[in-house]
Amino acid sequence: MKIGNKEILGFAALAPMAGVADRAMREICEKYGAAYAVGELTSAKALTLGDKKSTVFLERGNLSVFGNQLFGGEATTMLEAAKIAEGFNPDFIDINMGCPAPKVANNGGGSSLLRDPVLVGQIVRAVKDAVSLPVTVKIRTGWDSDSINAVEIAQICEENGADAITVHGRTRAQMYAPPVNVDIIKSVKNAVKIPVIANGDIVDGISAKKMYEETGCDFLMVGRGAMGTPWVFDKINTYMEKGEILPDPPLETRLEIMMEQLDLMKKYKSERTVLLEARKHVAWYLKGVRGAAALRRMCGEISSLSDIDIICEKALESGEDV
């Protein structure tokens, strides 16, 4: 697949999950097979007001292929933010029109834009004209079941210069609960000439190939399927290339990868922040461990690095579910 003139190798990318897919997670996922990653959701308004905390989200780190994701509800603000983001040397700019979070959607950004096709076109055109980079857009199937308009939105994005579009196969109202609607993703693919990236419910090689076959998409994006399982990309790549089902690494190896991710976090964040965020990341890595519920409760109380060591010891003592 190509995004603009940038050749993207592989089959799946890491989704831009706010508060989850930080620099450390992006780098660990690339190590285990992610073709590219998109940075965390970044407020265009905050960037234009000079917010230093927001610029952290724009740092590409050591990634081979990386995009910055912006959200906002005003074309002029998105234009100015895109210029700022371009200065951080991403490979492309991604416009978020799919985030369902109330603090984003209720303030004119993210998935709320799906309700205003004219504004969608204005924003995409403004950003495209403002930067020399490729521009991609991430959308959902619609705002709710009464306003499924992904095809219309995708066509508007293409007409206004978008180089690729990612479709999460649910409406904003559905959030993350029901299965994705592959038929709508397929309809988008059939309606535009730019690459279409399918997102939603991709957790292994089998689900990845199923998504490819049922939608005809050009590429995949994995979000929650990579939380605590960065090796999911290796599983997808192996199945797509060889038809082989790659097993999860043994528990000891999984915990070593977890510590590798936490070590990266320590390089980029304060110890206090790492400990707070480790609570969720460690809990995700413990999936499949006997007595995981009790261990996850311990994760919620992590307050020191030694707490993590104790949790790992107990996990190894408990062993894996069979």
PyMOL commands that set and color helices and strands:
alter all, ss='L'
color gray80, all
select helices_A, chain A and resi 23-31+44-48+52-58+75-86+102-105+110-115+117-130+150-159+182-191+205-215+224-226+232-242+251-268+271-285+292-299+305-318
alter helices_A, ss='H'
color red, helices_A
select strands_A, chain A and resi 2-3+6-7+12-14+37-38+42-43+66-71+92-97+135-140+164-168+196-199+219-222
alter strands_A, ss='S'
color yellow, strands_A
deselect
rebuild
show_as cartoon
